[in-house]
Amino acid sequence: MLKLEDLLIDGNQTILAAMQSLDTTGQRIMFLAPGGILEAALTDGDLRKYLLQGGSLDDPVFKAANHNPKSLPIEERSGAKDAMIQYGIDALPLLDRTGRIVDIIFANGLDIVSSKDSGIPVVINAGGLGTRLQPYTNILPKPLIPVGEKPISEMIMDRFAEFGSREFYMIVNYKKNMIRSYYSEQTDRPYQLDFVEEHEFLGTGGGLCLMKGQLHDTFFFSNCDTLLDVDYADVYRRHREQGNLITMICASKHVQIPYGVVDLAEDGSISAMREKPEFSFLTNTGVYVVEPRVVDELEDGKKQGFPDVIERYRATGERIGVYAIQEESWIDIGQLEELERIREKINSKAQ
């Protein structure tokens, strides 16, 4: 399988060397990316044009390259296909916040392999009743609710596996035997999945106390109904650089109230009127980067939400960070309306 490194070329290499590299990869494009940072794109068309204009096979490739290449931030991965159609291109690099190439999307569906192998464990909280998804969850546990051809929990793990995570833990309770049975049949996973059984409902944070002694390094902690288009490598890097105890991945939200809003004064008179006001804010996606110390300090058997755990640390002055993403990069399958919307979107693409 083609690797990301196979599509990168030194700008000082010759035009002839570039032509030989294109022939080896079988692709029509390469990228100049010193230190991994995107600088330019080089296609077979760029090379032909340069040679027809009198260029030499011994000239450096940076002379023939396009130094204004198209790209997208990694969190906008879902829009890559539309962007390639709009620009009329066959490949589109996805960049992290520093401009580094972390993936390349091809119009023909070709996959590339990055050399990333993070080794960062992932804990998925999958023990809840899934009341927001009733009546579906009366039959299936929320982690097994299908979205397209896979259940949501498997899609979440696949995203982390793309980043390089190979060690997964799933905290289970409601219909846990059904969850175990499904994953016992998935023998071709590129990662290890272990189950942690919760015998009473401990909330989104309390169940982590069952992981004491099992987590010794920084880990990702995720709800089982949240799907993100995000560069997890960049999230982890920011977490480490800022020295956070916990980093929350938050999505920007923009809401317009469809009514005129009236503010009252203390005497009951109108103090202000606003027609269809708009509000922007950050909302918690339910995905975090967490230091193992948090698990060790949890009270055994106490029911609590993970936001409550975060607030206690924040109130004592511990560093809690935020990694912000666009609203479009967050899919909350835990809402029935959102689940149906995503299913319709997937079905329309399949037709």
PyMOL commands that set and color helices and strands:
alter all, ss='L'
color gray80, all
select helices_A, chain A and resi 4-7+15-25+34-36+44-52+61-63+74-87+131-133+136-138+142-144+152-163+176-184+203-211+232-242+292-296+306-315+327-329+336-350
alter helices_A, ss='H'
color red, helices_A
select strands_A, chain A and resi 29-32+40-43+72-73+91-95+101-106+122-126+146-147+150-151+167-172+192-197+219-223+226-228+246-256+260-264+270-275+278-290+320-325+330-332
alter strands_A, ss='S'
color yellow, strands_A
deselect
rebuild
show_as cartoon
